[in-house]
Amino acid sequence: MPAIASNQTETAATRIVVIEDQRELREGLQILLNYTPNFHCVHSFGSMETALAGLEADNLPDLILTDIGLPRMDGIEGTRILRGKFPAVPIIVLTVHGEDDKIFEALCAGASGYLLKNTAPAQIVEAVKEVLNGGAPMSPEVARRVVHLFRTFAPPVEVEYHLTEQERRILRMLVEGHHYKTAAYELGISRSTIAFHLKNIYEKLQVHSKTEAVAKALREKII
């Protein structure tokens, strides 16, 4: 369906594409965007397939607003494809889905913002402006879920650096003030073995000295 006419000129306005299968909501978003100063809904699509077929690389919008629960190809898979084809175009998800898995999948697919459909029209407009200015807007409920997801899925630091238990023990001893000789004595191993482990620790932490290793361990709470 072509965009509803407005009092905005396309050349002067931010060009926005809407992908939404519910006609009433799709047309409501068109009206909202077209009657917002400096916004223009240049196209609206009822499915992700028609959107992918209709978007052209030489005539891209400034932003895409998409639903998740679309027929056939859903908005998450569509977002992943759109980001691959048009990486510079930000995408805001507007959906009824507030579940952790949907939020996580959409953000991983490349969504720049995540709004629930009960978001007030004025807040949708502000979210579009925020994304265009480099932000990542989310409905309050979604923001709370993202904080929860971050706490749930954030990997522990030792996984990131892949320190072994022995390496962590030696690093902890360095923080406590040990040097080669006292660490070797405490652990009942040779100084050459300590040196071997320290070499691995430095490589994994991407540092070049005991001082740098200790500073990084304290700063990032590795131990």
Backbone torsions as a table, in degrees:
resi	resn	phi	psi	omega
1	MET	NA	131.9	179.0
2	PRO	-68.4	155.8	-178.6
3	ALA	-65.6	146.6	177.6
4	ILE	-71.3	138.4	-177.3
5	ALA	-64.2	153.5	178.3
6	SER	-144.7	-178.4	178.2
7	ASN	-90.6	13.1	179.4
8	GLN	-102.2	139.9	175.0
9	THR	-86.0	138.6	-174.7
10	GLU	-61.5	-37.0	-176.2
11	THR	-70.2	-28.4	-176.7
12	ALA	-91.1	-12.0	-171.2
13	ALA	-107.7	159.4	172.1
14	THR	-69.9	125.6	-175.1
15	ARG	-88.1	123.5	-175.8
16	ILE	-126.3	139.8	175.5
17	VAL	-111.8	136.2	177.5
18	VAL	-111.5	132.2	175.1
19	ILE	-122.1	107.4	-174.2
20	GLU	-155.5	127.7	-175.5
21	ASP	-82.6	-21.6	178.7
22	GLN	-82.1	114.8	-172.6
23	ARG	-58.0	-44.8	-176.8
24	GLU	-61.1	-44.9	179.8
25	LEU	-69.0	-40.0	179.5
26	ARG	-59.2	-46.8	-179.4
27	GLU	-70.1	-32.0	176.8
28	GLY	-64.8	-40.5	177.6
29	LEU	-66.0	-38.7	176.8
30	GLN	-59.1	-47.3	-179.5
31	ILE	-62.5	-46.4	179.8
32	LEU	-56.3	-48.4	-177.1
33	LEU	-69.4	-43.1	-176.7
34	ASN	-68.3	-24.9	179.6
35	TYR	-104.3	16.4	169.5
36	THR	-97.8	126.8	-178.9
37	PRO	-52.0	132.3	177.0
38	ASN	70.8	13.1	173.1
39	PHE	-113.5	148.0	174.4
40	HIS	-149.9	122.4	175.9
41	CYS	-81.7	103.1	-174.4
42	VAL	-81.0	-26.7	177.7
43	HIS	-152.2	152.4	169.6
44	SER	-136.1	141.9	-176.5
45	PHE	-130.1	146.4	-179.9
46	GLY	-92.1	-4.7	178.1
47	SER	-152.3	160.3	179.0
48	MET	-69.8	-33.6	-179.7
49	GLU	-61.7	-44.2	-179.6
50	THR	-69.7	-31.9	177.4
51	ALA	-65.9	-46.4	-179.8
52	LEU	-63.0	-35.7	179.1
53	ALA	-75.1	-29.3	-173.9
54	GLY	-90.7	-22.3	-179.2
55	LEU	-78.4	134.7	-178.4
56	GLU	-118.4	138.8	-176.2
57	ALA	-60.3	-30.9	-177.6
58	ASP	-91.5	5.1	-179.9
59	ASN	-146.9	52.7	-173.9
60	LEU	-81.2	152.0	174.9
61	PRO	-77.1	173.3	176.5
62	ASP	-86.5	-18.1	-177.8
63	LEU	-162.3	149.2	176.5
64	ILE	-120.4	133.2	176.8
65	LEU	-114.3	117.2	-173.7
66	THR	-132.2	149.7	172.1
67	ASP	-82.2	162.7	172.9
68	ILE	-94.1	-46.6	-173.6
69	GLY	-80.6	62.7	179.3
70	LEU	-90.6	156.2	176.3
71	PRO	-68.1	149.1	-178.6
72	ARG	59.2	-110.3	-179.4
73	MET	-72.0	123.1	-178.1
74	ASP	-80.3	172.2	-175.6
75	GLY	-68.5	-25.7	179.5
76	ILE	-70.2	-49.4	177.4
77	GLU	-63.8	-39.3	178.5
78	GLY	-63.4	-40.1	177.5
79	THR	-61.6	-41.9	178.7
80	ARG	-60.5	-42.8	180.0
81	ILE	-69.1	-44.1	-179.7
82	LEU	-61.1	-42.0	179.7
83	ARG	-65.7	-33.3	177.4
84	GLY	-69.6	-39.1	-177.8
85	LYS	-81.9	-39.1	-174.9
86	PHE	-130.8	70.5	-172.6
87	PRO	-62.0	-21.3	-177.3
88	ALA	-84.5	-10.7	-176.6
89	VAL	-92.0	115.5	178.7
90	PRO	-70.0	149.3	-177.3
91	ILE	-127.7	127.1	173.5
92	ILE	-106.9	128.9	175.5
93	VAL	-89.3	130.2	176.5
94	LEU	-124.4	111.1	-167.5
95	THR	-149.5	165.9	173.5
96	VAL	-88.2	-11.4	-174.2
97	HIS	-83.9	117.4	177.1
98	GLY	-115.2	16.4	-178.4
99	GLU	-75.4	150.9	-178.0
100	ASP	-54.3	-45.2	-174.8
101	ASP	-65.9	-37.2	179.2
102	LYS	-67.3	-44.5	178.7
103	ILE	-60.1	-49.3	-177.7
104	PHE	-60.4	-46.5	-178.6
105	GLU	-65.3	-41.1	-179.1
106	ALA	-65.2	-43.6	179.4
107	LEU	-66.8	-39.0	177.5
108	CYS	-66.9	-30.8	179.6
109	ALA	-73.0	-16.7	176.8
110	GLY	118.8	11.4	178.5
111	ALA	-63.2	137.3	179.8
112	SER	-89.9	-17.1	178.9
113	GLY	-156.1	159.1	-176.5
114	TYR	-141.9	108.8	-178.5
115	LEU	-118.8	144.2	173.4
116	LEU	-85.7	153.9	-174.7
117	LYS	-70.4	-10.5	174.7
118	ASN	-86.0	6.2	177.1
119	THR	-65.4	134.4	-179.1
120	ALA	-63.5	144.8	179.9
121	PRO	-51.3	-42.3	-179.7
122	ALA	-62.7	-34.0	179.7
123	GLN	-74.3	-31.5	174.9
124	ILE	-63.6	-43.8	178.1
125	VAL	-61.0	-44.6	-179.9
126	GLU	-65.1	-35.3	179.0
127	ALA	-65.6	-39.9	177.4
128	VAL	-61.4	-45.2	179.0
129	LYS	-62.5	-39.2	-178.9
130	GLU	-64.0	-44.4	179.1
131	VAL	-63.1	-42.7	179.9
132	LEU	-63.4	-22.7	177.3
133	ASN	-96.2	12.5	175.9
134	GLY	94.4	6.0	-179.1
135	GLY	-86.4	-179.9	179.4
136	ALA	-137.1	76.4	-174.6
137	PRO	-69.7	147.3	177.0
138	MET	-144.7	147.7	171.7
139	SER	-61.6	149.2	-178.7
140	PRO	-52.6	-41.9	179.6
141	GLU	-62.8	-39.4	-180.0
142	VAL	-68.2	-41.1	179.3
143	ALA	-59.1	-39.5	178.2
144	ARG	-65.7	-38.5	179.1
145	ARG	-67.7	-36.2	179.8
146	VAL	-65.3	-40.2	176.1
147	VAL	-59.9	-43.5	177.8
148	HIS	-62.8	-43.4	179.2
149	LEU	-62.0	-41.5	179.6
150	PHE	-59.7	-44.0	-180.0
151	ARG	-67.6	-33.1	-177.2
152	THR	-77.7	-43.9	-172.4
153	PHE	-97.4	-12.4	-178.5
154	ALA	-61.0	122.5	-178.2
155	PRO	-71.1	147.7	176.1
156	PRO	-64.5	153.5	-174.8
157	VAL	-60.2	-36.5	-177.1
158	GLU	-63.6	-27.7	177.1
159	VAL	-69.6	-38.5	-179.9
160	GLU	-63.1	-43.2	-177.7
161	TYR	-94.4	-11.8	176.6
162	HIS	57.6	40.2	176.1
163	LEU	-75.6	137.1	176.0
164	THR	-77.1	169.1	179.5
165	GLU	-62.0	-39.2	178.4
166	GLN	-66.8	-40.3	178.7
167	GLU	-65.3	-40.1	177.3
168	ARG	-64.2	-38.6	179.3
169	ARG	-64.1	-43.6	179.5
170	ILE	-67.3	-41.2	178.6
171	LEU	-62.0	-39.3	178.0
172	ARG	-63.9	-37.6	179.0
173	MET	-67.7	-35.5	176.1
174	LEU	-62.6	-42.4	179.1
175	VAL	-62.5	-34.6	-179.0
176	GLU	-78.6	-5.9	175.3
177	GLY	107.2	4.1	179.0
178	HIS	-71.2	156.9	170.3
179	HIS	-122.2	-175.3	-174.8
180	TYR	-48.3	-54.2	-170.9
181	LYS	-65.2	-46.6	-177.0
182	THR	-72.0	-33.5	177.3
183	ALA	-66.5	-42.6	178.9
184	ALA	-61.9	-43.1	-179.5
185	TYR	-64.7	-45.1	-177.7
186	GLU	-62.0	-38.0	-176.8
187	LEU	-92.5	-8.2	179.5
188	GLY	70.4	33.8	178.7
189	ILE	-128.7	169.4	-177.1
190	SER	-78.8	161.2	177.7
191	ARG	-65.6	-32.7	178.8
192	SER	-66.3	-33.8	176.9
193	THR	-68.8	-40.5	175.1
194	ILE	-59.2	-44.9	-179.9
195	ALA	-61.0	-39.4	178.8
196	PHE	-62.8	-45.9	179.6
197	HIS	-65.2	-40.2	-180.0
198	LEU	-64.1	-38.0	177.1
199	LYS	-58.6	-43.8	178.8
200	ASN	-67.0	-39.8	179.3
201	ILE	-61.8	-46.1	-179.5
202	TYR	-61.1	-41.8	-179.4
203	GLU	-64.5	-44.1	-177.5
204	LYS	-68.9	-36.4	179.8
205	LEU	-86.4	-7.8	-178.1
206	GLN	57.7	50.8	175.0
207	VAL	-126.5	173.2	-174.8
208	HIS	-126.4	3.1	-178.2
209	SER	-155.7	167.0	177.0
210	LYS	-60.8	-42.5	-178.8
211	THR	-60.0	-45.2	-179.9
212	GLU	-66.0	-38.7	-179.8
213	ALA	-64.0	-44.6	179.8
214	VAL	-64.2	-43.0	-179.1
215	ALA	-62.5	-42.8	-179.5
216	LYS	-67.8	-39.1	179.6
217	ALA	-62.0	-40.6	180.0
218	LEU	-74.1	-42.3	-177.2
219	ARG	-64.6	-41.0	-175.8
220	GLU	-101.8	6.5	178.0
221	LYS	51.7	49.1	-177.5
222	ILE	-71.8	-29.6	-178.3
223	ILE	-116.6	NA	NA
